[in-house]
Amino acid sequence: MKIPAAILASMLAACFTAAAAPRIAVVRVADVYKQLESTRQQQQELQAKRQAVLKDRRAEELNKLVADLNARREQFASLDPESRVKAEREYAVKRQEAQTLREDFSSFQTAKNREINAELVAGMQASLKKIRETALKIGQEQGFDWVLDTSGNTNTGLPLVLYAKNAVDLTDRVAASLGAAAPKEQ
């Protein structure tokens, strides 16, 4: 039996008007994430690891080689033709050495950054899971039907939740429950 679309629409409208409106709460997950002490600690640790990569012996050697190459290049003009040919050969060898070292350091840096990024993602996922579980618990305890994240954006860059009339904001409660520090005034 087929029900005409108009009858089906009116039946659905009647069902929704008879039922109570859903209770909606919102949480700004990005704000809670930024306030977590674990987030701050992780960012500091990862920044230190990124700095350590830049202080690797290969980077230091490469910087020294580049400085040496620049100094050698500046001396070319003041050399006699015979000495210049010899200096250019030495320069070419040093330049090849620098290129090899640059490639070695680049591979090392890429691998380390990949490890650091994987660590970042794992830590972020763990924090977001805690935030989600806490928001879920608070939402259920307070009888909300929906708890939405208002800090997220769609793939077009627009906010996921454009408008929520009279939505209760649970952000501070979730942050407090997780022991997050209050945002610092700037």
N, C-alpha and C positions, 0 to 999 in steps of 0.2 A: 504494500500500500504506500503510495507516494503522498506526502503531505506538502501542500503548496508552500512555497518559501515565505509568503506573507504570514500564514498561520503559524509556521514554525518560529518565525522571528517574534511574533506577538507572544507566543507561549514562553519563549526564552526570556523575553523582557519581563513578563509577569513573574517568572521564577526569580529573576534577579532583584526585582523591586520588592518582592515579599521577604527575601532574605536580608539579614543585616549586612551592612557594608563591611567589608573586610577591615580589620585593624592593621594599619601599616606603620612601621617604624623604619627609620633610616640610620645608617652608620656610615661615617666617612672613613673607610678602611685605610686609605692612604694616610690620613692624618694620624690614626692610631699607630700605624706601622712606623711612621717617622718619630713618634713619641716614645717608642719602646727603647729601653736601655740596651736590650740585646741588639737592636738595629744599630745604635750608635757604636757599640763595641765592635760589631762585625765590620762596620764601615772603616773604623780606625785600624783594625787588624788588616783588612784587605788593602787599605791605603799604604800601610807599612810594608806589606808584601810587594806591592807594585813599586814602591821606592827601592826596596831591596833588589828587585830585578834590574833597575836602572843603575844600581851601584855594583853590579856584577863585574868581576875582573875583566871579562870580555869587553864590556862597555868602556871601562877605564882604559884598557889597551887600545881600543878603537879610537877613543878621543885623543890619546897620545899620538897614535899613528897619523891621524888627520892633521893634528897640529904640526907634526914633523913634515908631512907632505906639503903643507902650506908654506912652511919655512923654506923647504928645498925649492919650491916653485919661485919664491921671491928672489932666490939667489941666482937663478938662471941668467938674468940680465947682466949681472956683474961678472960672469965667468967668461974666460976665453973659449973659443970654439972647441978646442980639444977637451978641455975640462967640462964644457957644457954637455958634450956627447956622453961622456962618462956619467955625469950627474943625471942626465935624462934616463940612462939605462937603470941606474940605481933607483930613480924616481919610479920608473915603470914596475920594477920588482916590488918596491914598497907599496905602490898603488894596488898591485895584485894581492899582496898580503893583506892590505886593508879591506879589499873587496871580499876576500875569503873570510876574514874575521867578521865583517859586517853581515855576511850571510849566516855565519855560525851564530852570531848574537841574535839575529832576527829570528832564526829557528827556535833558539832558546827562549826568547821573549814571547813568541807566539805560543809555545807550549805552556809556559808559566802563566800567561794571561788566560789561556783556556782553563787551566786548573783553578785559577783565582775566580774566574767567572762561574765555573761549576760550583765552587764553594759558595759564592754569592747567591746563586739560584737556590741551592739546597737550604741555606739559611733563610732566605726570603720565603720559600715554600713552608718551612717549619713555622715561621712567625705568622704567616697568613693563615695557616691551619689553626693556630691557637686563637687568632682573632675571630675566625669564622666560628669555631666551637664556642667561644665565649659569647659572641653575639647571638648565636643560636640558643644557648642556655638562657640568657637574659630575655630574649624575645619570647621563648616558651614560658618562662616564669611569669612574665607580665601579660601573657595572653594575646600576643600579636599573631596575626595570620601570616603576615609577610614582614621580613626585615630586608631592606634593600641597601646596597652600597651606592651612595650618591657621589663617590669620588671617581668612579670609573668612567671611561669614555668608550664610545663605540669605535669601530675601525675607521670611521670618517672623522673622528676627533670631537664629535659632539658628546655631551654628557649622556650617559645611559638613561638616567632618570632626569627628565626635563622639568617635571613638576610633580609635587606630592602635597596635596592640600591637607593641612593639619597633621602632618606626619610627625610622630614623636622622634626626636633625635637621641639615639642611644650612644652616640660616639663617646661622650665623657664617661658614661657608666662602663662601657667596654674597656676604655683606656684605664680607668681606675681599677677595674677588676683584674687587669693584667699588670697593674703596678707601673703603668707608663707615667712618665713625668709629664706635668702640664707643659704645654708649649710655651717657650720663652718669648717674652715681648721683644720685638726688634726695634 
